[in-house]
Amino acid sequence: LARLAKDERNSSTGFQALYALGEVDMERKKMDSARERFETLTKSDRSEAQSVVPAAFSRVGQIEVVASNWVAAASNYEQAFLKSDDPSFRLKCVDELMMVYMKLDKANTLADKLRDWAGKNAKTRLGEALLMDVAILWQRAGKQDQAIQAFLSFFEAYPNGALNDRAHFQFGWVFLENKQYESAISEYQKAAERTKNPQLQADAWLKIGDLQLERQQFDAAVAAYARCSQVKGADPAKIEQALYQA
């Protein structure tokens, strides 16, 4: 790798080798050396380096997290998000940003950024996911009122979105944490009835059954567990759990 990084210094292969060397340094707990390699990539303006620049920013962010340098970590994860055009990678960066901004106690700052990024990617799968992440961020921060409002805004913007079913399931958790059981059941039922994902559907019916059982609504609980046990393609362990509970 070192030979490749030197001999192919200004080629994409050389930059990829340099990134791999940084990964090796991280595995060996040589964080200073890893940081130096990754920062060489983040500072490069050569087009050949750009394929690994977002990942290099993310790795520097991880190094800053280990050092509890939350502001620096946030800056690097944000650059990783902005430099990438891979939606999956960008959403992973958002997960890291949530953790860091929670440490900084600045959920409102990240919520503003997420709304801005969602607006710039409106009517795309990424934009939809980013807008839902605003609500999830508030939920993780324990801000129930803000989370409820954010979910309502999400449903208004994406009434039939690809993530609508998952949003209803997550919204159910918000109401559950707030001890609003009827509203929680309603959201879980919407998730169960709208999703085509058998695992999510089974989870939703299980949650409904558990809530009804806790409320001693036994007929409703049995009915929900029965619906769970009939979900084709669900995890057999969930089916077994539903039958046992019923």
C-alpha positions as semicolon CSV with decimal commas, in nm:
position;residue;x (nm);y (nm);z (nm)
1;L;0,000;0,000;0,000
2;A;0,280;0,242;0,088
3;R;0,448;0,170;-0,245
4;L;0,124;0,224;-0,434
5;A;0,055;0,549;-0,247
6;K;0,402;0,674;-0,344
7;D;0,433;0,544;-0,701
8;E;0,074;0,632;-0,796
9;R;0,074;0,954;-0,596
10;N;-0,159;1,156;-0,819
11;S;-0,381;0,877;-0,948
12;S;-0,707;0,745;-0,807
13;T;-0,524;0,423;-0,718
14;G;-0,268;0,617;-0,516
15;F;-0,534;0,807;-0,325
16;Q;-0,725;0,487;-0,255
17;A;-0,402;0,331;-0,125
18;L;-0,348;0,630;0,102
19;Y;-0,701;0,592;0,237
20;A;-0,643;0,220;0,296
21;L;-0,324;0,302;0,487
22;G;-0,531;0,528;0,711
23;E;-0,770;0,239;0,772
24;V;-0,477;0,015;0,867
25;D;-0,349;0,282;1,108
26;M;-0,690;0,302;1,273
27;E;-0,697;-0,077;1,315
28;R;-0,355;-0,054;1,480
29;K;-0,476;0,232;1,704
30;K;-0,224;0,473;1,548
31;M;-0,470;0,762;1,543
32;D;-0,221;1,043;1,476
33;S;-0,087;0,868;1,169
34;A;-0,439;0,783;1,052
35;R;-0,550;1,144;1,097
36;E;-0,253;1,268;0,893
37;R;-0,332;1,037;0,603
38;F;-0,704;1,113;0,603
39;E;-0,647;1,489;0,632
40;T;-0,410;1,473;0,334
41;L;-0,708;1,343;0,139
42;T;-0,958;1,595;0,279
43;K;-0,728;1,881;0,176
44;S;-0,675;1,751;-0,176
45;D;-0,845;1,933;-0,461
46;R;-0,746;1,680;-0,725
47;S;-1,036;1,513;-0,902
48;E;-0,869;1,172;-0,867
49;A;-0,901;1,195;-0,488
50;Q;-1,267;1,287;-0,472
51;S;-1,398;0,930;-0,462
52;V;-1,243;0,881;-0,116
53;V;-1,268;1,237;0,021
54;P;-1,614;1,194;0,183
55;A;-1,505;0,873;0,357
56;A;-1,184;1,043;0,471
57;F;-1,384;1,325;0,631
58;S;-1,600;1,063;0,803
59;R;-1,293;0,885;0,940
60;V;-1,153;1,211;1,077
61;G;-1,492;1,261;1,240
62;Q;-1,462;0,922;1,406
63;I;-1,115;1,008;1,534
64;E;-1,250;1,333;1,680
65;V;-1,532;1,139;1,851
66;V;-1,276;0,911;2,017
67;A;-1,102;1,225;2,144
68;S;-1,439;1,375;2,254
69;N;-1,380;1,674;2,024
70;W;-1,749;1,708;1,944
71;V;-1,734;2,038;1,751
72;A;-1,456;1,910;1,526
73;A;-1,639;1,580;1,481
74;A;-1,956;1,761;1,376
75;S;-1,763;1,971;1,123
76;N;-1,602;1,666;0,963
77;Y;-1,923;1,462;0,947
78;E;-2,098;1,757;0,788
79;Q;-1,826;1,786;0,524
80;A;-1,855;1,411;0,462
81;F;-2,227;1,460;0,401
82;L;-2,180;1,759;0,173
83;K;-1,896;1,608;-0,031
84;S;-2,080;1,282;-0,105
85;D;-2,348;1,210;-0,362
86;D;-2,428;0,863;-0,221
87;P;-2,766;0,882;-0,039
88;S;-2,694;0,582;0,184
89;F;-2,357;0,721;0,292
90;R;-2,509;1,063;0,353
91;L;-2,777;0,918;0,580
92;K;-2,509;0,735;0,778
93;C;-2,337;1,071;0,823
94;V;-2,666;1,211;0,956
95;D;-2,680;0,929;1,214
96;E;-2,333;1,028;1,331
97;L;-2,428;1,395;1,334
98;M;-2,729;1,318;1,555
99;M;-2,505;1,154;1,812
100;V;-2,254;1,442;1,806
101;Y;-2,511;1,722;1,824
102;M;-2,681;1,544;2,113
103;K;-2,347;1,554;2,293
104;L;-2,328;1,926;2,216
105;D;-2,688;1,974;2,334
106;K;-2,764;2,152;2,007
107;A;-3,038;1,943;1,853
108;N;-3,207;2,261;1,727
109;T;-2,898;2,351;1,523
110;L;-2,893;2,014;1,350
111;A;-3,271;2,022;1,299
112;D;-3,230;2,347;1,105
113;K;-2,955;2,193;0,891
114;L;-3,162;1,882;0,820
115;R;-3,462;2,089;0,714
116;D;-3,239;2,293;0,484
117;W;-3,086;1,981;0,327
118;A;-3,431;1,821;0,297
119;G;-3,556;2,130;0,115
120;K;-3,265;2,117;-0,129
121;N;-3,348;1,753;-0,200
122;A;-3,726;1,789;-0,195
123;K;-3,935;1,515;-0,355
124;T;-3,645;1,271;-0,354
125;R;-3,593;0,964;-0,136
126;L;-3,303;1,143;0,034
127;G;-3,511;1,454;0,101
128;E;-3,788;1,241;0,245
129;A;-3,545;1,057;0,474
130;L;-3,384;1,382;0,589
131;L;-3,720;1,533;0,681
132;M;-3,811;1,222;0,878
133;D;-3,473;1,244;1,052
134;V;-3,576;1,584;1,190
135;A;-3,857;1,413;1,380
136;I;-3,631;1,126;1,490
137;L;-3,375;1,377;1,614
138;W;-3,631;1,550;1,835
139;Q;-3,751;1,212;1,960
140;R;-3,398;1,111;2,059
141;A;-3,353;1,447;2,229
142;G;-3,662;1,379;2,440
143;K;-3,848;1,677;2,293
144;Q;-4,191;1,519;2,247
145;D;-4,380;1,828;2,132
146;Q;-4,119;1,910;1,867
147;A;-4,111;1,546;1,756
148;I;-4,489;1,535;1,713
149;Q;-4,490;1,857;1,511
150;A;-4,200;1,733;1,296
151;F;-4,379;1,407;1,216
152;L;-4,695;1,596;1,124
153;S;-4,489;1,818;0,894
154;F;-4,335;1,508;0,740
155;F;-4,673;1,350;0,666
156;E;-4,796;1,677;0,516
157;A;-4,494;1,691;0,283
158;Y;-4,492;1,317;0,198
159;P;-4,846;1,181;0,250
160;N;-4,772;0,877;0,032
161;G;-4,395;0,868;0,057
162;A;-4,178;0,558;0,042
163;L;-4,091;0,596;0,411
164;N;-4,445;0,673;0,523
165;D;-4,492;0,333;0,688
166;R;-4,169;0,359;0,889
167;A;-4,259;0,711;0,990
168;H;-4,593;0,596;1,131
169;F;-4,416;0,321;1,326
170;Q;-4,165;0,568;1,468
171;F;-4,446;0,815;1,541
172;G;-4,611;0,541;1,744
173;W;-4,303;0,528;1,966
174;V;-4,331;0,901;2,030
175;F;-4,688;0,862;2,156
176;L;-4,593;0,550;2,353
177;E;-4,313;0,737;2,532
178;N;-4,566;1,013;2,604
179;K;-4,815;0,755;2,743
180;Q;-5,070;0,843;2,474
181;Y;-5,164;0,482;2,414
182;E;-5,464;0,526;2,182
183;S;-5,260;0,748;1,950
184;A;-4,969;0,504;1,964
185;I;-5,195;0,213;1,865
186;S;-5,340;0,419;1,582
187;E;-4,993;0,493;1,440
188;Y;-4,877;0,131;1,471
189;Q;-5,192;0,020;1,290
190;K;-5,128;0,264;1,006
191;A;-4,776;0,127;0,977
192;A;-4,897;-0,233;0,975
193;E;-5,166;-0,170;0,715
194;R;-4,951;0,038;0,479
195;T;-4,618;-0,139;0,479
196;K;-4,508;-0,410;0,239
197;N;-4,216;-0,500;0,465
198;P;-4,308;-0,819;0,655
199;Q;-4,067;-0,746;0,942
200;L;-4,207;-0,398;1,000
201;Q;-4,563;-0,528;0,969
202;A;-4,499;-0,801;1,225
203;D;-4,332;-0,555;1,463
204;A;-4,629;-0,318;1,437
205;W;-4,888;-0,586;1,511
206;L;-4,675;-0,709;1,802
207;K;-4,659;-0,359;1,949
208;I;-5,038;-0,324;1,917
209;G;-5,087;-0,660;2,085
210;D;-4,850;-0,571;2,369
211;L;-5,022;-0,236;2,427
212;Q;-5,367;-0,393;2,427
213;L;-5,247;-0,665;2,664
214;E;-5,101;-0,406;2,900
215;R;-5,435;-0,224;2,895
216;Q;-5,615;-0,558;2,963
217;Q;-5,798;-0,534;2,631
218;F;-5,761;-0,907;2,584
219;D;-5,979;-0,964;2,277
220;A;-5,805;-0,680;2,093
221;A;-5,466;-0,815;2,202
222;V;-5,544;-1,165;2,072
223;A;-5,664;-1,019;1,742
224;A;-5,342;-0,819;1,698
225;Y;-5,120;-1,116;1,784
226;A;-5,319;-1,326;1,537
227;R;-5,258;-1,068;1,264
228;C;-4,886;-1,081;1,344
229;S;-4,878;-1,460;1,322
230;Q;-5,031;-1,442;0,973
231;V;-4,767;-1,211;0,822
232;K;-4,599;-1,402;0,540
233;G;-4,222;-1,370;0,534
234;A;-4,188;-1,240;0,890
235;D;-3,914;-1,356;1,123
236;P;-4,023;-1,698;1,263
237;A;-3,918;-1,583;1,610
238;K;-4,171;-1,299;1,592
239;I;-4,442;-1,542;1,480
240;E;-4,361;-1,769;1,771
241;Q;-4,366;-1,475;2,011
242;A;-4,705;-1,361;1,882
243;L;-4,856;-1,708;1,921
244;Y;-4,714;-1,742;2,270
245;Q;-4,853;-1,402;2,374
246;A;-5,191;-1,484;2,222
